[in-house]
Amino acid sequence: MPVEPWVSLAEVAKHLDIHVETVRRWVLSDAMPATKIGKVWRFKVSEVDAWARTSAAKIASPARHVALAKTKAKTKSSPNKKRTP
């Protein structure tokens, strides 16, 4: 039986067709299965695929992204600052 190779963070991002920073954020929040080997994160594609089928939809739901965008927009604008036209 062949041994499944470890793949890099960039390869996982390409496999899932998402940005590398999204993968990094999920890994650092312990949401996505990964193993740190030395200073780099490594993944088994089979584990990532199984995780994506069950957990990724909950983490990356569009409603969550909209809520985060609204929160960021509120924190960027300050009511004390006057805008110039």
Buried (B, 14 or more C-beta within 10 A) or exposed (E): EEEEEBBBBEBBBEBBEBEBEBBBEBBEEEBBBBEEEEEEBBBBBEBBEEBBEEBBEEBBEEEEEEEEEEEEEEEEEEEEEEEEE
